[in-house]
Amino acid sequence: MTRPSDGLSYYRATANPAYDHPKLQGDHTCDVCVIGAGYTGLSAALELAQRGYDVIVLEAETVGWGASGRNGGQICTGVSCGMEKIEKVAGRDAAQQVFDIGEEAKSLIKTQVEAHEIECDLKWGYVHAAERASEVDELRHEIEYLQGFGAEGMTFLDKAGLEDQLGSTRYAAGLREAHGGHLHPLNYCLGLADAATKAGARIYEHSPATSVDTGASPSAKTEQGSVSANFMVVAGNAYLGKLVKPLYQRLMPCGSFILATEPLGENRARALIAGDEAVCNTNFIVDYYRLSADHRMLFGGRCSYSTLEPKDLGAFMRPRMTAVFPQLADVKIDYAWGGYIGITMNRIPDVGRIGDRVYYAQGYSGQGVALSGMCGKLMAEAIAGQAERFDVMAQFKHQPFPGGPLRTPALVLGMLYYRLRDALS
Ligand SMILES: Cc1cc2nc3c(=O)[nH]c(=O)nc-3n(C[C@H](O)[C@H](O)[C@H](O)COP(=O)(O)OP(=O)(O)OC[C@H]3O[C@@H](n4cnc5c(N)ncnc54)[C@H](O)[C@@H]3O)c2cc1C
């Protein structure tokens, strides 16, 4: 598989100093072996280590090398598929439980950042911006609907109200959430890794699990070593490949790309997003953007199922940014990078067990900055014997993507349809 842009991202260029972790050598035993050092794996490792479990984390590359070190940094409410779908599939009570887990996911970030003094530019405030007049009533309905679950801090913005907040005339209306937000994703991830290490977890980098036994005595082999454990947490998400076949079949890696402009200066940056919120449009193929702490525009979007990456990512992404902010036509692009989002068929996270001793969580479908850490915590709770909240997330059935090895061309066609729909409606 072609890996989207392993080159230098803005996040790597501005990463905080962090622990170096060795490569796994020799045979080891522990209570819990975690595969993957992104938010899911590290949050599970931190929670378990704090509860006194002996934890080993295997990371194929380096901490935060996957989506957790590359993403838009946007802290979203709920789940990617929308709460109405959850209610339709599982009923009102279960939807309320999922909503509550989503709310705790956001406050978990705040708790972790404060408890472990993680410097990651955490800011609160999130705006959903609708391009089409036909969506204005949907936004009003969404606010009412989410308030029914207890959501607070949601405000409707009409066109004029939104234009007071955003330096763009592209949108018809917006929804502002006080309790969404944004952060420097890689620094948050590095902070989680440092906290887990301090709590006693052993992290090994450049140590891909090359095979795993997901049976009654879980174990993982790497090039130069092995780990035997009482439990395993599989947290490789869109980067896991075929290591655990059923998980591979239920997940589609989708390339998403981000550019970072040169620093714009505080005044020019604030003229684009006055309240410094994270912003996302409401299209199926989303644009997501925000300002960095040093006043750059970080503009992300696209969704590529083809696993092919454009040669000049900055040039590829620039037209999307200037469609929203034509006033940025002259700015220099300092960084552009991409990563894989793990998407499930129904856009509901794929959480569950394989047998009694192997737990997994993947497929947050573009909304994992908050939920992934929470799912890591829920797996830790379940391993510690309190599975009620884990079971709320594990109740959803997931189908393999149809088409087997031919699934990518079918999805590319599907995506073309949605692009056309966004453009025409
Ligand atoms: C470009 C982009 C933008 C995004 N923007 C947002 C956003 O703004 N808001 C939002 O909520 N979500 C966003 N997401 C999604 C979010 O980043 C993910 O849902 C979240 O980071 C998933 O975390 P994770 O720990 O499950 O997976 P990852 O962070 O991908 O971590 C998995 C780790 O497992 C490792 N691994 C894989 N296989 C093995 C193996 N065999 N052995 C050892 N290690 C292995 C990988 O190297 C990787 O480090 C975005 C994603 C991308 C790619």
The ligand as an SDF file (V2000), in Angstrom:
LIG
                    3D

 53 58  0  0  0  0  0  0  0  0999 V2000
   -5.3040   13.3380    7.9010 C   0  0  0  0  0  0  0  0  0  0  0  0
   -6.2170   12.9450    9.0280 C   0  0  0  0  0  0  0  0  0  0  0  0
   -7.0450   13.9080    9.6050 C   0  0  0  0  0  0  0  0  0  0  0  0
   -7.8930   13.5580   10.6650 C   0  0  0  0  0  0  0  0  0  0  0  0
   -8.5820   14.5510   11.2950 N   0  0  0  0  0  0  0  0  0  0  0  0
   -9.3260   14.2460   12.3820 C   0  0  0  0  0  0  0  0  0  0  0  0
   -9.9340   15.2940   13.1210 C   0  0  0  0  0  0  0  0  0  0  0  0
   -9.7270   16.4780   12.8580 O   0  0  0  0  0  0  0  0  0  0  0  0
  -10.7440   14.9430   14.1670 N   0  0  0  0  0  0  0  0  0  0  0  0
  -10.9380   13.6370   14.5250 C   0  0  0  0  0  0  0  0  0  0  0  0
  -11.6840   13.3920   15.4800 O   0  0  0  0  0  0  0  0  0  0  0  0
  -10.3260   12.6410   13.8700 N   0  0  0  0  0  0  0  0  0  0  0  0
   -9.4940   12.9090   12.8270 C   0  0  0  0  0  0  0  0  0  0  0  0
   -8.8220   11.9140   12.1860 N   0  0  0  0  0  0  0  0  0  0  0  0
   -8.9450   10.5400   12.7020 C   0  0  0  0  0  0  0  0  0  0  0  0
   -8.0980   10.3170   13.9660 C   0  0  0  0  0  0  0  0  0  0  0  0
   -6.7950   10.8060   13.7440 O   0  0  0  0  0  0  0  0  0  0  0  0
   -8.0470    8.8210   14.2730 C   0  0  0  0  0  0  0  0  0  0  0  0
   -9.3720    8.3480   14.4580 O   0  0  0  0  0  0  0  0  0  0  0  0
   -7.2610    8.4840   15.5360 C   0  0  0  0  0  0  0  0  0  0  0  0
   -6.0140    9.1110   15.5380 O   0  0  0  0  0  0  0  0  0  0  0  0
   -7.1000    6.9760   15.6100 C   0  0  0  0  0  0  0  0  0  0  0  0
   -6.1720    6.6580   16.6130 O   0  0  0  0  0  0  0  0  0  0  0  0
   -5.6620    5.1640   16.7330 P   0  0  0  0  0  0  0  0  0  0  0  0
   -4.7490    5.1260   17.8940 O   0  0  0  0  0  0  0  0  0  0  0  0
   -6.8100    4.2310   16.7330 O   0  0  0  0  0  0  0  0  0  0  0  0
   -4.8620    4.8730   15.3740 O   0  0  0  0  0  0  0  0  0  0  0  0
   -3.4590    5.4390   14.8860 P   0  0  0  0  0  0  0  0  0  0  0  0
   -3.1710    6.7660   15.4330 O   0  0  0  0  0  0  0  0  0  0  0  0
   -3.4200    5.2860   13.4010 O   0  0  0  0  0  0  0  0  0  0  0  0
   -2.4060    4.4720   15.5550 O   0  0  0  0  0  0  0  0  0  0  0  0
   -2.2040    3.1530   15.1250 C   0  0  0  0  0  0  0  0  0  0  0  0
   -0.7350    2.8130   15.3700 C   0  0  0  0  0  0  0  0  0  0  0  0
   -0.5710    1.4090   15.2370 O   0  0  0  0  0  0  0  0  0  0  0  0
    0.6850    1.1660   14.6490 C   0  0  0  0  0  0  0  0  0  0  0  0
    0.6680   -0.1710   14.0850 N   0  0  0  0  0  0  0  0  0  0  0  0
   -0.0620   -0.6320   13.0340 C   0  0  0  0  0  0  0  0  0  0  0  0
    0.1990   -1.9270   12.8050 N   0  0  0  0  0  0  0  0  0  0  0  0
    1.1030   -2.3170   13.7460 C   0  0  0  0  0  0  0  0  0  0  0  0
    1.7910   -3.5430   14.0190 C   0  0  0  0  0  0  0  0  0  0  0  0
    1.6070   -4.6350   13.2610 N   0  0  0  0  0  0  0  0  0  0  0  0
    2.6390   -3.5750   15.0650 N   0  0  0  0  0  0  0  0  0  0  0  0
    2.8460   -2.4820   15.8480 C   0  0  0  0  0  0  0  0  0  0  0  0
    2.2510   -1.2960   15.5960 N   0  0  0  0  0  0  0  0  0  0  0  0
    1.3900   -1.2120   14.5670 C   0  0  0  0  0  0  0  0  0  0  0  0
    0.8300    2.2760   13.6190 C   0  0  0  0  0  0  0  0  0  0  0  0
    2.1690    2.5180   13.2530 O   0  0  0  0  0  0  0  0  0  0  0  0
    0.1920    3.4550   14.3540 C   0  0  0  0  0  0  0  0  0  0  0  0
    1.1460    4.2570   15.0120 O   0  0  0  0  0  0  0  0  0  0  0  0
   -7.9690   12.2110   11.1250 C   0  0  0  0  0  0  0  0  0  0  0  0
   -7.1550   11.2400   10.5320 C   0  0  0  0  0  0  0  0  0  0  0  0
   -6.2780   11.5950    9.5080 C   0  0  0  0  0  0  0  0  0  0  0  0
   -5.3930   10.5530    8.9130 C   0  0  0  0  0  0  0  0  0  0  0  0
  1  2  1  0
  2  3  1  0
  2 52  2  0
  3  4  2  0
  4  5  1  0
  4 50  1  0
  5  6  2  0
  6  7  1  0
  6 13  1  0
  7  8  2  0
  7  9  1  0
  9 10  1  0
 10 11  2  0
 10 12  1  0
 12 13  2  0
 13 14  1  0
 14 15  1  0
 14 50  1  0
 15 16  1  0
 16 17  1  0
 16 18  1  0
 18 19  1  0
 18 20  1  0
 20 21  1  0
 20 22  1  0
 22 23  1  0
 23 24  1  0
 24 25  2  0
 24 26  1  0
 24 27  1  0
 27 28  1  0
 28 29  2  0
 28 30  1  0
 28 31  1  0
 31 32  1  0
 32 33  1  0
 33 34  1  0
 33 48  1  0
 34 35  1  0
 35 36  1  0
 35 46  1  0
 36 37  1  0
 36 45  1  0
 37 38  2  0
 38 39  1  0
 39 40  1  0
 39 45  2  0
 40 41  1  0
 40 42  2  0
 42 43  1  0
 43 44  2  0
 44 45  1  0
 46 47  1  0
 46 48  1  0
 48 49  1  0
 50 51  2  0
 51 52  1  0
 52 53  1  0
M  END
$$$$
